[in-house]
C-alpha cells in the first residue's frame, strides 16, 4: 500500500536519502527515526534525557500534522549510543507513555552519524 500522505520535516536529508519524517497509510502513521536535531542543530549534547524529550516533541508534532496524538502510539523503538543511558531515556519515555504503555524496544551500542547524538526514536501509531 502506498502512503496516503507524506509528512516532511523540511530537512535536507529527506530528498537526498529519499524518506519522509512520517508516512500516513490508512489508519496508521509511521514516524521515521527522530533525533533531537532542530534546524540542523543537535539539542542537549551529552544529555540523553534532554535529547529524548526533544525527539519525542518532534514526533508529537509530526503525529499532530497527521491527525494523530501520542495516545494513538502503539509501538516505540529507541536506539541508544550507550547502554548506560537506558535509565535516562527510559525515564523520559515513561513520562510520556507511562499510562499509554505502547509496545517498546530499546537497543543500545549504536554509532550515529553525529557522534554527539545519544538517542534516536521511531514510532508507529494507529487510529480508528
PLY file of the C-alpha trace (Angstrom):
ply
format ascii 1.0
element vertex 128
property float x
property float y
property float z
element edge 127
property int vertex1
property int vertex2
end_header
0.00 0.00 0.00
1.37 3.39 -0.94
1.34 6.16 1.61
-1.79 8.31 1.74
0.23 11.31 2.92
3.89 12.17 3.39
4.90 14.49 6.21
8.16 16.38 5.83
10.49 17.75 8.47
11.92 20.12 5.88
15.41 18.72 6.46
17.85 18.47 3.55
18.44 14.74 4.06
14.87 13.80 3.16
15.40 14.38 -0.57
18.99 13.12 -0.59
18.22 9.84 1.19
14.62 9.59 0.00
12.48 9.44 3.15
9.77 11.36 4.99
9.53 12.36 8.67
6.29 10.37 8.72
4.01 8.48 6.37
0.28 8.05 6.74
-1.10 4.75 5.47
-4.79 4.31 6.18
-5.32 4.46 9.95
-1.58 4.16 10.68
1.21 6.69 10.93
4.85 5.58 10.84
7.35 8.14 12.12
10.96 7.79 10.96
13.90 7.68 13.32
13.92 11.04 15.08
16.79 12.68 16.93
16.99 15.90 18.94
18.01 17.91 15.89
16.22 21.25 15.47
17.02 23.49 12.50
20.15 21.45 11.81
21.47 21.77 15.37
21.62 18.92 17.87
19.98 19.90 21.15
21.25 18.80 24.59
24.65 17.40 23.61
25.73 14.90 26.26
22.23 14.69 27.79
20.28 11.56 26.77
17.22 12.60 28.78
17.08 16.03 27.12
17.62 14.55 23.67
14.81 12.05 24.26
12.38 14.79 25.29
13.21 16.87 22.20
12.89 13.86 19.87
9.51 12.99 21.40
8.38 16.59 20.88
9.31 16.42 17.20
7.47 13.10 16.93
4.40 14.59 18.62
4.35 17.45 16.11
4.59 15.05 13.13
1.74 12.98 14.54
-0.40 16.09 15.05
0.12 17.02 11.41
-1.27 13.57 10.54
-4.26 13.99 12.86
-2.87 11.59 15.47
-1.85 12.10 19.09
0.63 10.50 21.46
-2.24 8.40 22.81
-2.51 6.75 19.37
1.05 5.40 19.52
1.12 1.60 19.63
4.88 0.98 19.22
8.11 2.80 20.02
11.69 1.91 19.14
14.54 3.59 20.99
18.07 3.38 19.65
20.86 4.41 22.05
24.54 5.03 21.55
25.29 3.94 25.13
23.62 1.30 27.27
24.43 3.46 30.29
21.79 5.96 29.06
18.99 3.38 29.37
17.64 4.84 32.61
17.65 8.46 31.37
15.96 7.54 28.09
13.56 5.19 29.87
12.58 7.91 32.36
11.82 10.41 29.59
9.89 7.74 27.65
7.96 6.81 30.79
6.94 10.43 31.42
5.23 10.49 28.03
4.00 6.89 27.76
3.53 5.79 31.38
-0.24 5.39 31.07
-0.28 4.57 27.33
2.21 1.69 27.56
2.89 1.01 23.85
4.96 -1.97 22.78
8.56 -0.79 23.04
12.05 -1.82 22.03
15.33 -0.34 23.25
18.62 -1.18 21.55
22.00 0.17 22.68
25.55 0.28 21.39
24.92 2.06 18.09
27.09 4.59 16.32
25.15 7.57 14.98
26.15 9.83 12.10
26.71 12.66 14.58
28.89 11.35 17.44
27.08 13.67 19.88
23.71 12.04 19.20
22.77 9.72 22.04
19.26 8.59 21.08
17.01 8.14 18.06
13.35 7.18 18.34
10.77 5.92 15.86
7.09 5.26 16.50
4.03 3.74 14.91
0.53 4.96 15.69
-2.90 3.65 14.85
-6.21 5.48 14.98
-9.58 4.06 14.04
0 1
1 2
2 3
3 4
4 5
5 6
6 7
7 8
8 9
9 10
10 11
11 12
12 13
13 14
14 15
15 16
16 17
17 18
18 19
19 20
20 21
21 22
22 23
23 24
24 25
25 26
26 27
27 28
28 29
29 30
30 31
31 32
32 33
33 34
34 35
35 36
36 37
37 38
38 39
39 40
40 41
41 42
42 43
43 44
44 45
45 46
46 47
47 48
48 49
49 50
50 51
51 52
52 53
53 54
54 55
55 56
56 57
57 58
58 59
59 60
60 61
61 62
62 63
63 64
64 65
65 66
66 67
67 68
68 69
69 70
70 71
71 72
72 73
73 74
74 75
75 76
76 77
77 78
78 79
79 80
80 81
81 82
82 83
83 84
84 85
85 86
86 87
87 88
88 89
89 90
90 91
91 92
92 93
93 94
94 95
95 96
96 97
97 98
98 99
99 100
100 101
101 102
102 103
103 104
104 105
105 106
106 107
107 108
108 109
109 110
110 111
111 112
112 113
113 114
114 115
115 116
116 117
117 118
118 119
119 120
120 121
121 122
122 123
123 124
124 125
125 126
126 127
